[in-house]
Amino acid sequence: MNLKHLIQPVLRIIAAIILLQTLFFKFSAAPESVYIFSKLGVEPWGRILSGCLELIVAVLLFVRSLRWFAALLGLGIMAGAILAHLTQLGIVVMNDGGELFFLALIVAAACAAIAWYERKNIPVLKNHFM
């Protein structure tokens, strides 16, 4: 078994655990989540849509034929979260010590690596990597 076959499942598990762990806070309207999405001007629909998309990503990371899609979608969602932290929220939100920001960075890095590993399965790129 090569390193790629060990790293890929670990990356998917890490990304999925982080994404699934935050769903409770989004779907239960936890004060931190409501604060974040209110500050962004998209509460409650942005919080709920974000939670639904993150749930989809977490599940699709384990569907072999859609792994590439999940990775790209997850990377896009995390890019939005990182951009929101850097432009409107700040790295530290409600005295969290930057935890949400760093979790977004971890998921983004994991999704970017998964997308790289799955690049041969991405329809637009398929012919370039055969």
Residue frames as a rotation matrix with the C-alpha (Angstrom) as fourth column:
MET 1
0.587 0.809 0.000 0.00
0.809 -0.587 0.000 0.00
0.000 0.000 -1.000 0.00
ASN 2
-0.364 -0.761 0.536 1.50
0.737 -0.588 -0.334 3.32
0.570 0.274 0.775 -1.03
LEU 3
-0.850 -0.090 -0.519 1.38
0.446 -0.647 -0.618 6.61
-0.280 -0.757 0.590 0.84
LYS 4
-0.820 0.573 -0.010 -1.35
-0.456 -0.641 0.617 8.02
0.347 0.510 0.787 -1.41
HIS 5
-0.148 0.801 -0.580 -3.72
0.088 0.595 0.799 5.25
0.985 0.067 -0.158 -0.36
LEU 6
-0.291 -0.004 -0.957 -3.09
0.940 0.185 -0.287 6.06
0.178 -0.983 -0.050 3.30
ILE 7
-0.936 -0.164 -0.311 -3.27
0.238 -0.948 -0.214 9.85
-0.260 -0.274 0.926 3.04
GLN 8
-0.731 0.672 0.118 -6.48
-0.181 -0.359 0.916 10.11
0.657 0.648 0.384 1.01
PRO 9
0.085 0.834 -0.545 -8.80
0.580 0.403 0.708 8.42
0.810 -0.377 -0.449 3.54
VAL 10
-0.307 -0.265 -0.914 -7.23
0.931 -0.282 -0.231 10.40
-0.196 -0.922 0.334 6.39
LEU 11
-0.998 -0.063 -0.018 -7.82
0.056 -0.962 0.268 13.67
-0.034 0.266 0.963 4.53
ARG 12
-0.412 0.911 -0.002 -11.44
-0.034 -0.014 0.999 12.74
0.911 0.411 0.037 3.81
ILE 13
0.107 0.436 -0.893 -12.06
0.858 0.414 0.305 11.75
0.503 -0.799 -0.330 7.43
ILE 14
-0.642 -0.415 -0.645 -10.50
0.701 -0.659 -0.273 14.93
-0.312 -0.627 0.714 8.80
ALA 15
-0.945 0.302 0.126 -12.50
-0.185 -0.811 0.555 17.16
0.271 0.501 0.822 6.46
ALA 16
-0.194 0.938 -0.287 -15.74
0.143 0.317 0.938 15.28
0.971 0.141 -0.196 7.08
ILE 17
-0.103 0.128 -0.986 -15.36
0.969 0.236 -0.070 15.29
0.224 -0.963 -0.149 10.87
ILE 18
-0.858 -0.249 -0.450 -14.73
0.369 -0.907 -0.203 19.03
-0.358 -0.340 0.870 10.96
LEU 19
-0.803 0.594 0.053 -17.63
-0.307 -0.489 0.816 19.75
0.511 0.639 0.575 8.59
LEU 20
-0.064 0.821 -0.568 -20.04
0.377 0.547 0.748 17.47
0.924 -0.166 -0.344 10.46
GLN 21
-0.402 -0.167 -0.900 -18.99
0.915 -0.036 -0.402 18.82
0.035 -0.985 0.167 13.87
THR 22
-0.976 -0.010 -0.217 -19.94
0.031 -0.995 -0.093 22.37
-0.215 -0.097 0.972 12.88
LEU 23
-0.601 0.799 0.034 -23.39
0.139 0.063 0.988 21.33
0.787 0.599 -0.149 11.65
PHE 24
-0.130 0.557 -0.821 -24.78
0.969 0.246 0.013 21.11
0.209 -0.794 -0.571 15.16
PHE 25
-0.532 -0.167 -0.830 -23.97
0.521 -0.838 -0.165 24.77
-0.668 -0.520 0.532 15.75
LYS 26
-0.974 0.181 -0.133 -25.40
-0.216 -0.595 0.774 25.89
0.061 0.783 0.619 12.42
PHE 27
-0.477 0.839 -0.260 -28.62
0.179 0.383 0.906 23.87
0.860 0.386 -0.333 12.61
SER 28
-0.017 0.469 -0.883 -29.27
0.982 0.172 0.073 24.59
0.186 -0.866 -0.464 16.30
ALA 29
0.514 0.173 0.840 -28.81
0.268 -0.963 0.034 28.34
0.815 0.208 -0.541 15.78
ALA 30
0.244 -0.550 -0.799 -25.98
0.967 0.077 0.242 28.49
-0.072 -0.832 0.551 18.31
PRO 31
0.780 0.133 -0.612 -25.17
0.248 -0.963 0.107 32.09
-0.575 -0.235 -0.784 19.31
GLU 32
-0.228 -0.948 -0.223 -21.75
-0.015 -0.226 0.974 31.96
-0.974 0.226 0.037 17.61
SER 33
-0.600 0.061 0.798 -23.26
0.753 0.379 0.538 30.82
-0.269 0.923 -0.274 14.33
VAL 34
0.510 0.850 0.134 -26.06
0.858 -0.491 -0.150 33.37
-0.062 0.191 -0.980 14.46
TYR 35
0.497 -0.416 -0.762 -23.51
0.074 -0.854 0.515 36.10
-0.865 -0.313 -0.393 15.23
ILE 36
-0.562 -0.804 0.193 -21.28
0.219 0.081 0.972 35.13
-0.798 0.589 0.131 12.30
PHE 37
-0.517 0.389 0.763 -24.04
0.855 0.204 0.476 34.95
0.030 0.899 -0.438 9.72
SER 38
0.649 0.684 -0.332 -25.75
0.706 -0.704 -0.070 38.09
-0.282 -0.190 -0.941 11.09
LYS 39
0.155 -0.698 -0.699 -22.48
0.000 -0.708 0.707 40.00
-0.988 -0.109 -0.110 10.74
LEU 40
-0.827 -0.450 0.338 -22.28
0.282 0.189 0.941 38.75
-0.487 0.873 -0.029 7.15
GLY 41
-0.511 0.714 -0.479 -25.90
-0.723 -0.658 -0.208 39.83
-0.464 0.240 0.853 6.55
VAL 42
-0.431 0.327 -0.841 -27.15
-0.623 0.566 0.540 36.36
0.652 0.757 -0.040 5.57
GLU 43
-0.986 0.153 0.066 -28.82
0.040 0.599 -0.799 35.08
-0.161 -0.786 -0.597 8.76
PRO 44
0.185 -0.193 0.964 -30.70
-0.549 0.793 0.264 32.69
-0.815 -0.578 0.041 8.81
TRP 45
0.941 0.329 -0.081 -30.74
-0.251 0.518 -0.817 31.51
-0.227 0.789 0.571 5.20
GLY 46
0.357 -0.887 -0.292 -26.95
-0.714 -0.057 -0.698 31.69
0.603 0.457 -0.654 4.77
ARG 47
-0.361 -0.451 0.817 -26.36
-0.901 0.394 -0.181 29.66
-0.240 -0.801 -0.548 7.93
ILE 48
0.345 0.599 0.722 -28.83
-0.358 0.796 -0.489 26.96
-0.868 -0.090 0.489 6.89
LEU 49
0.941 -0.041 -0.336 -27.63
-0.322 0.199 -0.925 26.84
0.105 0.979 0.174 3.27
SER 50
0.024 -0.999 0.035 -24.02
-0.899 -0.037 -0.436 26.67
0.437 -0.021 -0.899 4.43
GLY 51
-0.262 -0.062 0.963 -24.88
-0.740 0.653 -0.159 23.80
-0.619 -0.755 -0.217 6.79
CYS 52
0.724 0.606 0.330 -26.71
-0.228 0.662 -0.714 21.89
-0.651 0.441 0.617 4.05
LEU 53
0.761 -0.495 -0.419 -23.85
-0.485 -0.006 -0.874 22.30
0.430 0.869 -0.244 1.60
GLU 54
-0.236 -0.888 0.394 -21.30
-0.952 0.130 -0.278 21.23
0.196 -0.440 -0.876 4.19
LEU 55
0.101 0.366 0.925 -23.37
-0.521 0.812 -0.265 18.14
-0.848 -0.455 0.273 4.96
ILE 56
0.961 0.254 -0.114 -23.44
-0.211 0.399 -0.892 17.29
-0.181 0.881 0.437 1.25
VAL 57
0.322 -0.923 -0.210 -19.67
-0.759 -0.120 -0.640 17.70
0.565 0.366 -0.740 1.02
ALA 58
-0.276 -0.445 0.852 -19.08
-0.911 0.405 -0.084 15.51
-0.308 -0.799 -0.517 4.09
VAL 59
0.444 0.521 0.729 -21.18
-0.245 0.853 -0.461 12.71
-0.862 0.026 0.507 2.60
LEU 60
0.985 0.026 -0.172 -19.91
-0.174 0.151 -0.973 12.97
0.001 0.988 0.153 -0.98
LEU 61
0.152 -0.986 0.066 -16.28
-0.988 -0.153 -0.011 12.79
0.021 -0.063 -0.998 0.16
PHE 62
-0.457 -0.285 0.842 -16.97
-0.481 0.876 0.036 9.08
-0.748 -0.389 -0.538 0.62
VAL 63
0.699 0.616 0.364 -18.70
0.073 0.444 -0.893 8.51
-0.711 0.651 0.265 -2.73
ARG 64
-0.112 -0.922 0.371 -15.89
0.540 0.257 0.801 7.47
-0.834 0.290 0.469 -5.04
SER 65
-0.149 0.076 0.986 -17.36
0.984 -0.088 0.155 8.84
0.099 0.993 -0.062 -8.27
LEU 66
0.654 0.482 0.583 -18.19
0.436 -0.870 0.230 12.23
0.618 0.104 -0.779 -6.68
ARG 67
0.387 -0.595 -0.705 -15.13
0.857 -0.049 0.512 12.72
-0.339 -0.803 0.491 -4.50
TRP 68
-0.620 -0.651 0.437 -13.70
0.777 -0.588 0.227 15.27
0.109 0.480 0.870 -6.91
PHE 69
-0.050 0.711 0.702 -16.95
0.320 -0.654 0.685 17.28
0.946 0.259 -0.195 -6.81
ALA 70
0.799 0.332 -0.501 -17.07
0.547 -0.056 0.835 17.18
0.249 -0.942 -0.226 -3.00
ALA 71
-0.036 -0.911 -0.411 -13.47
0.935 -0.176 0.309 18.35
-0.354 -0.373 0.858 -2.80
LEU 72
-0.699 -0.213 0.683 -14.05
0.551 -0.768 0.325 21.28
0.455 0.604 0.654 -5.16
LEU 73
0.311 0.884 0.350 -17.32
0.258 -0.432 0.864 22.24
0.915 -0.178 -0.362 -3.46
GLY 74
0.691 -0.112 -0.714 -15.69
0.722 0.067 0.688 22.01
-0.030 -0.991 0.127 -0.04
LEU 75
-0.424 -0.905 -0.022 -12.75
0.891 -0.421 0.170 24.09
-0.164 0.052 0.985 -1.22
GLY 76
-0.446 0.338 0.829 -15.14
0.371 -0.773 0.514 26.74
0.815 0.537 0.219 -2.55
ILE 77
0.672 0.732 -0.108 -17.14
0.349 -0.185 0.919 26.87
0.653 -0.655 -0.380 0.67
MET 78
0.456 -0.575 -0.680 -13.98
0.834 0.010 0.551 27.11
-0.310 -0.818 0.484 2.77
ALA 79
-0.588 -0.617 0.523 -12.57
0.765 -0.634 0.112 29.81
0.263 0.466 0.845 0.47
GLY 80
0.074 0.720 0.690 -15.72
0.190 -0.689 0.699 31.81
0.979 0.079 -0.188 1.21
ALA 81
0.848 0.228 -0.478 -15.34
0.478 0.057 0.876 31.21
0.227 -0.972 -0.061 4.95
ILE 82
-0.031 -0.952 -0.305 -11.66
0.963 -0.110 0.245 32.20
-0.267 -0.286 0.920 4.91
LEU 83
-0.564 -0.117 0.818 -12.43
0.535 -0.806 0.253 35.32
0.629 0.580 0.517 2.88
ALA 84
0.508 0.816 0.276 -15.22
0.216 -0.431 0.876 36.24
0.834 -0.386 -0.395 5.30
HIS 85
0.652 -0.350 -0.673 -12.80
0.740 0.098 0.666 35.89
-0.167 -0.932 0.322 8.23
LEU 86
-0.368 -0.928 0.058 -10.16
0.910 -0.347 0.228 38.00
-0.191 0.137 0.972 6.52
THR 87
-0.673 0.103 0.733 -12.50
0.378 -0.803 0.460 40.76
0.636 0.587 0.501 5.38
GLN 88
-0.013 0.819 0.573 -15.46
-0.325 -0.546 0.772 41.03
0.946 -0.176 0.273 7.78
LEU 89
0.810 0.460 -0.364 -15.25
0.115 0.483 0.868 38.73
0.575 -0.745 0.338 10.77
GLY 90
0.234 -0.826 0.512 -11.62
-0.959 -0.284 -0.019 38.80
0.161 -0.487 -0.859 11.78
ILE 91
-0.390 -0.466 -0.794 -9.58
-0.358 0.871 -0.335 35.73
0.848 0.154 -0.507 12.56
VAL 92
-0.950 0.114 -0.291 -10.82
0.312 0.390 -0.866 35.61
0.015 -0.914 -0.406 16.17
VAL 93
-0.353 0.911 0.212 -14.61
-0.253 -0.311 0.916 35.46
0.901 0.270 0.340 16.42
MET 94
0.633 0.680 0.370 -16.29
-0.484 -0.024 0.875 35.80
0.604 -0.733 0.314 19.81
ASN 95
0.179 -0.683 0.708 -13.05
-0.973 -0.017 0.230 34.96
-0.145 -0.730 -0.668 21.67
ASP 96
0.970 0.214 0.114 -12.61
-0.194 0.967 -0.167 31.60
-0.146 0.140 0.979 19.92
GLY 97
0.242 -0.963 0.117 -8.86
-0.208 0.066 0.976 32.11
-0.948 -0.260 -0.185 19.60
GLY 98
-0.199 -0.277 -0.940 -9.13
-0.942 -0.210 0.261 31.78
-0.270 0.938 -0.219 15.82
GLU 99
-0.518 -0.022 0.855 -10.36
-0.143 0.988 -0.061 28.20
-0.843 -0.154 -0.515 16.03
LEU 100
0.526 0.796 0.299 -13.04
0.206 0.222 -0.953 28.54
-0.825 0.563 -0.047 13.32
PHE 101
0.643 -0.373 -0.669 -10.58
-0.738 -0.538 -0.408 30.25
-0.208 0.756 -0.621 11.00
PHE 102
-0.433 -0.897 0.086 -7.96
-0.853 0.439 0.282 27.54
-0.291 0.049 -0.955 11.47
LEU 103
-0.230 0.441 0.867 -10.54
0.097 0.897 -0.431 24.78
-0.968 -0.015 -0.249 11.03
ALA 104
0.824 0.514 -0.237 -11.55
-0.133 -0.232 -0.964 26.39
-0.550 0.826 -0.123 7.72
LEU 105
0.210 -0.841 -0.498 -7.88
-0.973 -0.228 -0.025 26.41
-0.093 0.490 -0.867 6.68
ILE 106
-0.587 -0.419 0.693 -7.54
-0.454 0.879 0.146 22.72
-0.670 -0.229 -0.706 7.57
VAL 107
0.236 0.758 0.608 -10.65
0.273 0.549 -0.790 21.73
-0.933 0.352 -0.077 5.61
ALA 108
0.809 0.024 -0.587 -9.55
-0.490 -0.525 -0.696 23.88
-0.325 0.851 -0.413 2.65
ALA 109
-0.203 -0.965 -0.165 -6.12
-0.957 0.160 0.242 22.26
-0.207 0.207 -0.956 2.63
ALA 110
-0.489 0.089 0.867 -7.63
-0.084 0.985 -0.149 18.77
-0.868 -0.146 -0.475 2.89
CYS 111
0.578 0.791 0.199 -10.10
0.183 0.112 -0.977 19.48
-0.795 0.601 -0.080 0.07
ALA 112
0.552 -0.465 -0.692 -7.34
-0.809 -0.499 -0.311 20.96
-0.201 0.731 -0.652 -2.12
ALA 113
-0.556 -0.792 0.253 -5.23
-0.724 0.611 0.321 17.83
-0.409 -0.005 -0.913 -1.60
ILE 114
-0.177 0.586 0.791 -8.21
0.204 0.808 -0.553 15.56
-0.963 0.063 -0.262 -2.32
ALA 115
0.804 0.465 -0.370 -8.97
-0.206 -0.365 -0.908 17.53
-0.557 0.806 -0.198 -5.50
TRP 116
0.065 -0.870 -0.490 -5.34
-0.982 -0.142 0.122 17.13
-0.175 0.473 -0.863 -6.55
TYR 117
-0.693 -0.300 0.656 -5.46
-0.309 0.945 0.107 13.38
-0.652 -0.128 -0.748 -5.97
GLU 118
-0.006 0.828 0.560 -8.77
0.481 0.494 -0.724 13.22
-0.877 0.265 -0.401 -7.88
ARG 119
-0.200 -0.099 -0.975 -7.71
-0.495 -0.848 0.188 15.54
-0.846 0.520 0.121 -10.73
LYS 120
-0.975 -0.191 -0.109 -7.95
-0.192 0.497 0.846 12.74
-0.108 0.846 -0.522 -13.30
ASN 121
-0.547 0.835 0.068 -11.65
0.825 0.551 -0.126 12.37
-0.142 -0.013 -0.990 -12.47
ILE 122
-0.165 0.465 -0.870 -12.57
0.096 -0.870 -0.484 16.05
-0.982 -0.163 0.099 -12.87
PRO 123
0.495 0.462 0.736 -14.41
0.677 0.326 -0.660 16.21
-0.545 0.825 -0.151 -16.23
VAL 124
0.980 -0.101 -0.169 -12.87
-0.175 -0.841 -0.512 19.51
-0.090 0.531 -0.842 -17.37
LEU 125
0.251 -0.966 0.055 -9.35
-0.921 -0.221 0.321 18.33
-0.298 -0.131 -0.946 -16.53
LYS 126
0.640 0.088 0.763 -9.70
-0.149 0.989 0.012 14.64
-0.754 -0.121 0.646 -17.39
ASN 127
0.935 -0.226 0.275 -8.06
0.337 0.311 -0.889 14.87
0.115 0.923 0.367 -20.83
HIS 128
0.584 -0.741 0.333 -5.09
-0.573 -0.666 -0.477 16.82
0.575 0.088 -0.813 -19.47
PHE 129
-0.008 -0.582 0.813 -4.01
-0.978 0.173 0.113 14.16
-0.206 -0.795 -0.571 -16.98
MET 130
0.896 0.405 0.181 -4.54
-0.360 0.902 -0.238 10.86
-0.260 0.148 0.954 -18.78
